[in-house]
């Protein structure tokens, strides 16, 4: 994921959690907030220690980032997005996780053409 597309600041995470909206399914929670200063979208991924050890957490982070990277042209612009990974996502295959990510994005109206 390109450096400009990353959400890394604690203040940015806090702003999205506090003032943003959220949607959850069994595997993921997605928080989002619009920010017009950003040209595209920015992505942050949070994985708790409850999900697994460092290897598992980093793997989940990489998988989510890769899925979003492959579908970045479908995402709307000017938005900060945070994914929180739940335990249910750890045992999923890549395609299942991809479907879950796209489902969460679609329900959150973050995909182009999916305004609910």
Secondary structure, 3 states (H helix, E strand, C coil): CCHHHECCCHHHHHHHHHHCEEEECCCEEEEEEECCCCCCEEEEEEECCCCCCHHHHHHHHHHHHHHHHHCHHHECCCEEEEEEECHHHCCCCHHHHHHHHHHHHHHCCCECCCCC
